Amino acid sequence: MMEPDAAFPSGQAPRVVTHRNYPSGSALLAPPGVGRADTWSRKVEVLWVQSPVREVGYQAFMKWSLRRVCLPPSLRRIGARAFSLNQIEELEIGEGLEEIGRDAFSGCTMLRRLRVPGSLRRISERAFRLTGIEELEIADGVEEIAEEGFYGCTSMHRVQLPATLRHIGMRSFAHCALTEVQVPEGVAELGREAFYRCLSLRAVQLPNSLRRIGTRALCNSGLESLELPEGVEGIGDEALAHCSKLRRVRVPASLESIGYRAFAGSGIEEVHLPEGVNEIGCEAFAHCGSLKYVRLPTSLRCISYRAFYMSGLEGVEVPEGVEEIRYWAFRECQQLRRVRLPSSLRRIGARAFLETSIEETELPEGMEEVGYEAFCECPRLRRVRLPGTLRIVGARAFFLSGIEGIEIPEGVQNVESGAFHKCASLRHVRLPSSLRRIGYRAFCASGIEEVELPEGLEEIEAEAFCHCASLRRVRLPASLRKHISNVFSGSAVEFEIFGGCVLT
């Protein structure tokens, strides 16, 4: 314990003075020759609190000029903001302290080392926020670190957490310089943003007691690898997002859910999701440019919006049980060449495979809808088999794809606008007798050479076959009654006309 006169020149004994906010029965050390403490609070540098003082009150020494503080074993409580915004360099807290109030030492930027005694059970909100702590030791006995307890301690590179710890609160160590952390057994959850933007954090050892990693708990950290222990059931929203150095993650068999953008923007290279995972959140693996392989479990029922948007996947096998691939799920996965779809699939959402490098795909029997721009701008896509159960081919579904031939199955009544627009390699099209309408620019600027429009077709919208330079022959059915406007403009086509259709 530091001596009370250590801060004063030899021969100049410090005096004991009083202050209106300072507890009676204790001592404040001041330079010789001063009177009341409240007249020179900006000049006091050393505070020596003596027994039997039990409490330092609310804002008691806030914004003083303290550099050294020694607190006795008799002290039980430090009030909110009691020492905030001081220049404390040395702080000694005696065993016996039971409560540290909110913001008690916040803004003490000169404080470098701290030992928290085991008599304390809880470190309150923002207690040491924005301090200069470099090394932190929290003794056994402490059970909770509350919200922003050590937030913004940008010099803190080392922390020893106690075995008694049970709760790590929201943003407890956010924006710190920690390089490694060992979370003790007994902690069940990493709180929201607990280690957010700890850019130097390379390694985290997690306990077997852990059940959940909270929202953005390790987001924007410097993690290089991570092993999630058995028992972890959920990974929260953005929990590991933007961890650009994170290459490897071991996922336990206990995992059930992966939150929104959980790994978005990380450097993960492959992931094996266990059986039992029933939910992959929106954008969970979006912008993971290094992600080449993912194993999806059969417990999965849908692939969420933008789940793998702009990832580096080269191939994917969608497991049996998945019924829907939602919009943008694999959009702009420009290395994606191979996709295997399950018989359970019923719907592919809008732009699900837009701008991928898929070369061929077989849509399974049972599937009913190909959504808007689902395979748009897939220039390598040469072959597509559409199932007999299909009912909807969405607008621009295959726009600018490399399809060479297509057979639209019975049951489809509409080919929507731009469905095969600018499919320059498309030579052969077979249309079903169930077809009633061909939408605007449905086959515009395609490579079709001839087409037989089926009996039952009632409407062809404008420019449906315009600028089809190779189109030479079209058979028009008697059922076609609606006035046709610019349907074949720019095409050198010969017609076989039946019924009462009108060409303009």
C-alpha positions as CSV (number, residue, x, y, z in Angstrom):
1,M,0.0,0.0,0.0
2,M,1.4,3.4,-0.9
3,E,2.4,5.8,1.8
4,P,0.3,8.9,2.3
5,D,3.3,11.4,2.2
6,A,4.9,9.8,-0.8
7,A,3.6,12.5,-3.2
8,F,4.9,15.5,-1.2
9,P,8.4,17.1,-1.0
10,S,10.5,16.1,2.0
11,G,9.9,18.3,5.0
12,Q,6.5,19.4,3.8
13,A,4.0,17.2,5.7
14,P,0.5,16.9,4.2
15,R,-2.4,18.2,6.1
16,V,-5.8,16.5,6.8
17,V,-8.6,18.7,5.5
18,T,-12.3,18.4,5.0
19,H,-14.6,18.7,2.0
20,R,-18.4,19.0,1.9
21,N,-18.7,15.9,-0.3
22,Y,-16.1,13.9,1.5
23,P,-17.2,11.4,4.2
24,S,-16.5,12.3,7.8
25,G,-14.0,10.2,9.7
26,S,-11.5,10.0,6.8
27,A,-8.5,12.0,5.5
28,L,-7.8,14.0,2.4
29,L,-4.1,14.8,1.9
30,A,-3.5,18.3,0.6
31,P,-0.4,20.4,0.0
32,P,0.8,22.4,3.1
33,G,-0.8,25.8,3.7
34,V,-4.2,25.1,2.2
35,G,-7.5,25.6,4.0
36,R,-10.9,24.1,2.9
37,A,-10.7,21.4,0.3
38,D,-13.5,22.8,-1.9
39,T,-11.4,25.9,-2.6
40,W,-8.5,24.0,-4.2
41,S,-10.0,20.7,-5.5
42,R,-8.3,21.3,-8.8
43,K,-4.9,21.2,-7.1
44,V,-5.2,18.0,-5.0
45,E,-3.2,15.1,-6.5
46,V,-3.2,12.5,-3.8
47,L,-6.2,11.0,-1.9
48,W,-5.6,8.8,1.1
49,V,-8.9,7.5,2.5
50,Q,-8.6,6.1,6.0
51,S,-10.6,3.6,7.9
52,P,-13.4,3.4,9.1
53,V,-14.8,5.2,6.0
54,R,-17.4,3.0,4.4
55,E,-18.6,5.1,1.5
56,V,-17.5,7.7,-1.1
57,G,-20.5,9.5,-2.3
58,Y,-22.0,10.5,-5.6
59,Q,-19.6,12.7,-7.7
60,A,-17.5,13.2,-4.6
61,F,-14.2,13.8,-6.4
62,M,-15.5,14.2,-10.0
63,K,-13.2,16.4,-12.2
64,W,-10.5,16.8,-9.5
65,S,-6.8,16.5,-10.4
66,L,-6.2,13.3,-8.5
67,R,-3.2,11.2,-9.6
68,R,-3.0,8.7,-6.7
69,V,-5.9,7.2,-4.8
70,C,-5.7,4.7,-1.9
71,L,-9.0,3.3,-0.6
72,P,-9.1,1.3,2.7
73,P,-10.5,-2.2,3.4
74,S,-13.3,-0.6,5.4
75,L,-14.8,1.0,2.2
76,R,-17.9,-0.8,1.1
77,R,-19.3,1.5,-1.6
78,I,-18.1,4.0,-4.2
79,G,-20.9,6.1,-5.6
80,A,-21.7,7.0,-9.2
81,R,-19.1,9.2,-10.9
82,A,-17.2,9.5,-7.6
83,F,-13.8,9.7,-9.3
84,S,-14.7,10.2,-13.0
85,L,-12.6,12.5,-15.2
86,N,-9.5,12.5,-12.9
87,Q,-5.9,12.0,-13.9
88,I,-5.5,9.0,-11.7
89,E,-2.3,7.0,-12.4
90,E,-2.3,4.8,-9.3
91,L,-5.3,3.3,-7.8
92,E,-5.4,0.9,-4.8
93,I,-8.8,-0.6,-3.8
94,G,-8.8,-2.5,-0.6
95,E,-10.5,-5.9,0.0
96,G,-13.9,-5.3,1.4
97,L,-15.4,-3.1,-1.4
98,E,-18.9,-4.4,-2.3
99,E,-20.1,-1.9,-4.9
100,I,-18.7,0.4,-7.5
101,G,-21.3,2.8,-8.9
102,R,-22.0,3.8,-12.5
103,D,-19.2,5.8,-14.2
104,A,-17.2,5.7,-10.9
105,F,-13.8,6.0,-12.7
106,S,-14.9,6.7,-16.2
107,G,-12.6,9.0,-18.2
108,C,-9.6,8.4,-16.0
109,T,-7.3,8.2,-19.0
110,M,-4.0,8.0,-17.1
111,L,-5.0,4.9,-15.1
112,R,-2.7,2.1,-16.4
113,R,-3.1,-0.9,-14.0
114,L,-6.0,-2.1,-12.1
115,R,-6.8,-5.0,-9.7
116,V,-10.5,-5.4,-8.8
117,P,-10.9,-7.1,-5.4
118,G,-12.8,-10.3,-4.9
119,S,-15.1,-8.8,-2.3
120,L,-16.9,-7.0,-5.2
121,R,-19.7,-8.9,-6.9
122,R,-20.6,-6.6,-9.7
123,I,-18.7,-4.0,-11.8
124,S,-21.4,-1.4,-12.6
125,E,-22.3,0.3,-15.9
126,R,-19.4,2.3,-17.3
127,A,-17.4,2.0,-14.1
128,F,-14.0,2.1,-15.9
129,R,-15.2,3.4,-19.3
130,L,-12.7,5.3,-21.4
131,T,-9.8,4.7,-19.0
132,G,-6.2,4.1,-19.9
133,I,-6.0,0.7,-18.4
134,E,-3.3,-1.6,-20.0
135,E,-3.5,-4.6,-17.7
136,L,-6.6,-5.7,-15.8
137,E,-6.9,-8.3,-13.1
138,I,-10.3,-9.1,-11.7
139,A,-10.1,-11.3,-8.6
140,D,-12.3,-14.4,-8.0
141,G,-15.6,-13.3,-6.4
142,V,-16.7,-10.9,-9.2
143,E,-19.8,-12.4,-10.9
144,E,-20.9,-9.7,-13.3
145,I,-19.4,-7.0,-15.6
146,A,-22.2,-4.7,-16.5
147,E,-22.9,-2.6,-19.6
148,E,-19.8,-0.8,-20.9
149,G,-17.8,-1.7,-17.8
150,F,-14.5,-1.3,-19.6
151,Y,-15.7,0.2,-22.9
152,G,-13.2,2.1,-25.0
153,C,-10.1,1.2,-23.0
154,T,-8.0,1.4,-26.1
155,S,-4.7,0.6,-24.3
156,M,-6.0,-2.6,-22.6
157,H,-4.2,-5.5,-24.1
158,R,-4.5,-8.0,-21.3
159,V,-7.3,-9.1,-18.9
160,Q,-7.6,-11.8,-16.4
161,L,-11.2,-12.8,-15.8
162,P,-12.3,-14.5,-12.6
163,A,-13.5,-18.1,-12.4
164,T,-16.6,-16.8,-10.6
165,L,-17.7,-14.6,-13.5
166,R,-21.2,-15.4,-14.8
167,H,-22.3,-12.5,-16.9
168,I,-20.4,-10.3,-19.5
169,G,-22.6,-7.4,-20.3
170,M,-23.3,-5.3,-23.4
171,R,-20.2,-3.6,-24.8
172,S,-18.2,-4.6,-21.7
173,F,-14.9,-4.6,-23.5
174,A,-15.9,-3.0,-26.8
175,H,-13.2,-0.9,-28.5
176,C,-10.4,-2.4,-26.4
177,A,-6.9,-3.5,-27.5
178,L,-7.1,-7.0,-26.1
179,T,-5.1,-9.6,-27.9
180,E,-6.5,-12.7,-26.3
181,V,-9.3,-13.6,-23.9
182,Q,-10.1,-16.7,-21.9
183,V,-13.8,-16.7,-20.9
184,P,-14.2,-18.7,-17.7
185,E,-16.5,-21.7,-17.1
186,G,-19.9,-20.6,-15.9
187,V,-20.5,-17.9,-18.5
188,A,-23.6,-18.8,-20.5
189,E,-23.7,-15.9,-23.0
190,L,-21.4,-13.3,-24.5
191,G,-23.4,-10.1,-24.2
192,R,-24.3,-7.8,-27.0
193,E,-21.2,-6.2,-28.5
194,A,-19.1,-7.6,-25.6
195,F,-15.9,-7.5,-27.6
196,Y,-17.0,-5.3,-30.5
197,R,-14.2,-3.8,-32.6
198,C,-11.4,-5.3,-30.6
199,L,-9.3,-5.1,-33.7
200,S,-6.2,-6.7,-32.0
201,L,-8.1,-9.7,-30.6
202,R,-6.6,-12.8,-32.2
203,A,-7.8,-15.6,-30.0
204,V,-10.7,-16.3,-27.7
205,Q,-11.1,-19.4,-25.6
206,L,-14.8,-20.1,-24.9
207,P,-16.1,-22.3,-22.0
208,N,-18.3,-25.4,-22.2
209,S,-21.0,-23.5,-20.3
210,L,-21.6,-21.1,-23.2
211,R,-25.0,-21.3,-24.9
212,R,-25.2,-18.2,-27.0
213,I,-23.0,-15.6,-28.7
214,G,-24.8,-12.3,-28.5
215,T,-25.5,-9.8,-31.2
216,R,-22.2,-8.3,-32.6
217,A,-20.3,-9.9,-29.6
218,L,-17.1,-10.4,-31.6
219,C,-18.0,-8.3,-34.6
220,N,-15.0,-6.4,-36.2
221,S,-12.5,-8.3,-34.1
222,G,-9.1,-9.6,-35.3
223,L,-9.9,-13.3,-34.7
224,E,-8.1,-15.7,-36.9
225,S,-9.8,-18.9,-35.8
226,L,-12.6,-19.9,-33.4
227,E,-13.7,-23.1,-31.9
228,L,-17.3,-23.0,-30.6
229,P,-17.7,-25.5,-27.7
230,E,-20.4,-28.2,-27.6
231,G,-23.4,-26.6,-26.0
232,V,-23.6,-23.5,-28.0
233,E,-27.1,-23.3,-29.5
234,G,-27.2,-19.8,-31.1
235,I,-25.0,-17.4,-32.9
236,G,-26.6,-13.9,-32.7
237,D,-27.0,-11.2,-35.4
238,E,-23.6,-10.0,-36.7
239,A,-21.9,-11.9,-34.0
240,L,-18.8,-12.6,-36.1
241,A,-19.4,-10.1,-38.9
242,H,-16.5,-8.3,-40.5
243,C,-13.9,-10.5,-38.9
244,S,-11.8,-10.3,-42.1
245,K,-8.9,-12.4,-40.7
246,L,-11.2,-15.2,-39.5
247,R,-10.4,-18.2,-41.7
248,R,-11.6,-21.2,-39.7
249,V,-14.6,-21.8,-37.4
250,R,-15.5,-25.1,-35.8
251,V,-19.3,-25.3,-35.3
252,P,-20.6,-27.7,-32.7
253,A,-23.4,-30.3,-33.2
254,S,-25.5,-28.4,-30.6
255,L,-26.0,-25.4,-32.9
256,E,-29.6,-24.6,-33.9
257,S,-29.7,-21.1,-35.3
258,I,-27.4,-18.6,-37.1
259,G,-28.5,-15.0,-36.9
260,Y,-28.7,-12.1,-39.4
261,R,-25.3,-11.3,-40.9
262,A,-23.7,-13.6,-38.4
263,F,-20.5,-14.2,-40.5
264,A,-21.1,-11.4,-43.1
265,G,-17.8,-10.0,-44.5
266,S,-15.6,-12.5,-42.6
267,G,-12.7,-14.3,-44.1
268,I,-14.1,-17.8,-43.4
269,E,-13.0,-20.4,-46.0
270,E,-15.4,-23.3,-45.4
271,V,-18.1,-24.2,-42.9
272,H,-19.8,-27.4,-42.0
273,L,-23.2,-26.8,-40.5
274,P,-24.4,-29.6,-38.2
275,E,-27.7,-31.5,-38.3
276,G,-30.1,-29.5,-36.1
277,V,-29.5,-26.1,-37.6
278,N,-33.0,-25.1,-38.8
279,E,-32.4,-21.4,-39.5
280,I,-29.7,-19.5,-41.4
281,G,-30.4,-15.8,-41.0
282,C,-30.6,-13.2,-43.8
283,E,-27.1,-12.4,-45.1
284,A,-25.5,-14.8,-42.7
285,F,-22.6,-15.5,-45.0
286,A,-23.0,-12.5,-47.4
287,H,-19.7,-10.9,-48.7
288,C,-17.6,-13.9,-47.6
289,G,-15.4,-13.8,-50.6
290,S,-13.1,-16.5,-49.4
291,L,-15.9,-19.0,-48.6
292,K,-15.5,-21.8,-51.1
293,Y,-17.5,-24.6,-49.5
294,V,-20.5,-25.0,-47.2
295,R,-22.2,-28.1,-46.0
296,L,-25.9,-27.5,-45.4
297,P,-27.8,-29.8,-43.0
298,T,-31.0,-31.7,-43.8
299,S,-32.8,-30.0,-40.9
300,L,-32.8,-26.8,-42.9
301,R,-36.2,-25.8,-44.5
302,C,-35.3,-22.6,-46.3
303,I,-32.3,-20.6,-47.4
304,S,-32.9,-17.1,-46.3
305,Y,-32.7,-13.8,-48.1
306,R,-29.1,-13.0,-49.3
307,A,-27.8,-15.8,-47.2
308,F,-24.7,-16.3,-49.4
309,Y,-24.8,-13.0,-51.4
310,M,-21.5,-12.2,-53.0
311,S,-19.7,-15.2,-51.4
312,G,-16.9,-17.2,-53.0
313,L,-18.8,-20.5,-53.2
314,E,-17.8,-22.7,-56.1
315,G,-20.5,-25.4,-55.7
316,V,-23.5,-26.0,-53.4
317,E,-25.7,-29.0,-52.7
318,V,-29.0,-27.9,-51.3
319,P,-30.2,-30.7,-49.0
320,E,-33.5,-32.5,-49.0
321,G,-36.0,-30.8,-46.9
322,V,-35.4,-27.3,-48.2
323,E,-38.6,-25.9,-49.7
324,E,-37.6,-22.4,-50.6
325,I,-34.5,-20.5,-51.8
326,R,-35.4,-16.9,-51.0
327,Y,-34.5,-13.8,-53.0
328,W,-30.8,-12.9,-53.6
329,A,-29.7,-16.1,-51.7
330,F,-26.8,-16.8,-54.0
331,R,-26.7,-13.5,-56.0
332,E,-23.4,-12.5,-57.4
333,C,-21.6,-15.7,-56.3
334,Q,-19.5,-15.3,-59.4
335,Q,-17.5,-18.5,-58.8
336,L,-20.6,-20.7,-58.4
337,R,-20.7,-23.3,-61.1
338,R,-22.5,-26.3,-59.7
339,V,-25.8,-26.4,-57.9
340,R,-27.7,-29.4,-56.9
341,L,-31.4,-28.8,-56.0
342,P,-33.5,-31.2,-53.8
343,S,-36.8,-32.8,-54.8
344,S,-38.4,-30.9,-51.8
345,L,-37.8,-27.5,-53.4
346,R,-41.0,-25.6,-54.3
347,R,-39.8,-22.1,-55.0
348,I,-36.7,-20.2,-56.2
349,G,-37.1,-16.5,-55.2
350,A,-36.2,-13.3,-57.0
351,R,-32.6,-13.0,-58.2
352,A,-31.6,-16.1,-56.2
353,F,-28.9,-17.0,-58.7
354,L,-28.4,-13.7,-60.5
355,E,-24.9,-13.1,-61.9
356,T,-23.6,-16.6,-61.0
357,S,-21.5,-18.9,-63.2
358,I,-23.9,-21.9,-63.1
359,E,-23.4,-24.0,-66.2
360,E,-26.5,-26.2,-66.0
361,T,-29.3,-27.0,-63.6
362,E,-32.2,-29.4,-63.3
363,L,-35.2,-28.0,-61.5
364,P,-36.8,-30.8,-59.5
365,E,-40.3,-32.2,-59.9
366,G,-42.5,-30.6,-57.3
367,M,-41.2,-27.1,-57.9
368,E,-43.9,-24.5,-58.8
369,E,-42.2,-21.2,-59.3
370,V,-39.0,-19.6,-60.7
371,G,-39.0,-16.1,-59.4
372,Y,-38.2,-12.7,-60.9
373,E,-34.7,-12.6,-62.4
374,A,-33.9,-15.9,-60.6
375,F,-31.2,-16.9,-63.2
376,C,-30.7,-13.5,-64.7
377,E,-27.3,-12.7,-66.2
378,C,-26.0,-16.2,-66.0
379,P,-24.0,-16.3,-69.3
380,R,-22.5,-19.8,-68.7
381,L,-26.0,-21.4,-68.1
382,R,-26.5,-23.6,-71.2
383,R,-29.0,-26.2,-70.1
384,V,-32.1,-26.0,-67.8
385,R,-34.7,-28.6,-67.3
386,L,-38.0,-27.3,-66.1
387,P,-40.2,-29.7,-64.1
388,G,-43.8,-30.7,-65.1
389,T,-45.1,-29.2,-61.8
390,L,-43.9,-25.7,-62.8
391,R,-46.6,-23.0,-63.0
392,I,-44.8,-19.7,-62.9
393,V,-41.8,-18.5,-65.0
394,G,-41.1,-15.1,-63.4
395,A,-40.3,-11.9,-65.3
396,R,-36.7,-11.8,-66.6
397,A,-36.2,-15.2,-65.0
398,F,-33.5,-16.1,-67.5
399,F,-32.7,-12.7,-68.9
400,L,-29.2,-12.6,-70.5
401,S,-28.5,-16.2,-69.8
402,G,-26.7,-18.6,-72.1
403,I,-29.6,-21.1,-72.5
404,E,-29.5,-22.9,-75.8
405,G,-32.9,-24.6,-75.7
406,I,-36.0,-24.6,-73.4
407,E,-39.1,-26.7,-73.1
408,I,-41.8,-25.0,-71.0
409,P,-43.9,-27.7,-69.4
410,E,-47.7,-28.2,-69.5
411,G,-49.4,-26.3,-66.8
412,V,-47.6,-23.0,-67.3
413,Q,-50.2,-20.4,-68.5
414,N,-48.0,-17.3,-68.7
415,V,-44.4,-16.6,-69.8
416,E,-43.8,-13.3,-68.0
417,S,-42.1,-10.1,-69.3
418,G,-38.5,-10.5,-70.4
419,A,-38.3,-14.1,-69.2
420,F,-35.9,-15.1,-72.0
421,H,-34.9,-11.6,-73.2
422,K,-31.5,-11.3,-74.7
423,C,-30.8,-15.1,-74.6
424,A,-28.7,-14.9,-77.7
425,S,-27.9,-18.6,-77.7
426,L,-31.5,-19.7,-77.4
427,R,-32.4,-21.6,-80.6
428,H,-35.2,-23.9,-79.8
429,V,-38.4,-23.3,-77.7
430,R,-41.3,-25.6,-77.1
431,L,-44.4,-24.0,-75.7
432,P,-47.2,-25.9,-73.8
433,S,-50.8,-26.1,-74.9
434,S,-51.7,-24.6,-71.5
435,L,-50.1,-21.3,-72.4
436,R,-52.5,-18.3,-72.5
437,R,-50.2,-15.3,-72.5
438,I,-46.7,-14.3,-73.6
439,G,-45.4,-11.2,-71.8
440,Y,-43.7,-8.0,-73.0
441,R,-40.3,-8.8,-74.6
442,A,-40.5,-12.4,-73.3
443,F,-38.2,-13.7,-76.1
444,C,-36.9,-10.3,-77.4
445,A,-33.4,-10.4,-79.0
446,S,-33.1,-14.1,-78.5
447,G,-31.6,-16.6,-81.1
448,I,-34.9,-18.4,-81.8
449,E,-35.1,-19.7,-85.3
450,E,-38.7,-20.8,-85.4
451,V,-41.6,-21.1,-83.0
452,E,-45.0,-22.8,-83.0
453,L,-47.4,-20.9,-80.8
454,P,-50.0,-23.4,-79.4
455,E,-53.7,-23.4,-79.8
456,G,-55.2,-21.8,-76.7
457,L,-52.8,-18.9,-76.7
458,E,-54.9,-15.7,-76.3
459,E,-52.4,-12.8,-76.0
460,I,-48.9,-11.8,-77.0
461,E,-47.7,-8.6,-75.6
462,A,-45.7,-5.9,-77.4
463,E,-42.2,-6.8,-78.6
464,A,-42.4,-10.3,-77.3
465,F,-40.3,-11.6,-80.3
466,C,-38.8,-8.3,-81.5
467,H,-35.2,-8.2,-82.8
468,C,-35.0,-12.0,-83.2
469,A,-32.6,-11.8,-86.1
470,S,-32.7,-15.6,-86.7
471,L,-36.4,-16.1,-86.5
472,R,-37.8,-17.1,-89.9
473,R,-41.0,-19.0,-89.2
474,V,-43.9,-18.5,-86.8
475,R,-47.2,-20.4,-86.7
476,L,-50.0,-18.3,-85.1
477,P,-53.0,-20.2,-83.6
478,A,-56.7,-19.5,-84.3
479,S,-57.2,-18.8,-80.5
480,L,-55.1,-15.6,-80.7
481,R,-57.7,-12.8,-80.7
482,K,-56.0,-9.8,-79.2
483,H,-54.5,-7.1,-81.4
484,I,-50.8,-7.6,-81.8
485,S,-48.5,-4.6,-81.6
486,N,-44.8,-4.7,-82.7
487,V,-44.5,-8.3,-81.5
488,F,-42.1,-9.3,-84.3
489,S,-40.5,-5.9,-85.1
490,G,-37.0,-6.3,-86.3
491,S,-37.4,-10.0,-87.1
492,A,-37.4,-11.3,-90.7
493,V,-40.3,-13.7,-90.1
494,E,-42.8,-15.6,-92.2
495,F,-46.2,-16.4,-90.7
496,E,-48.8,-19.1,-90.9
497,I,-51.9,-17.3,-89.7
498,F,-55.0,-18.9,-88.5
499,G,-58.3,-17.5,-87.1
500,G,-58.9,-13.8,-86.6
501,C,-55.6,-12.5,-85.3
502,V,-54.4,-9.1,-86.4
503,L,-50.7,-8.2,-87.1
504,T,-49.5,-4.6,-87.0
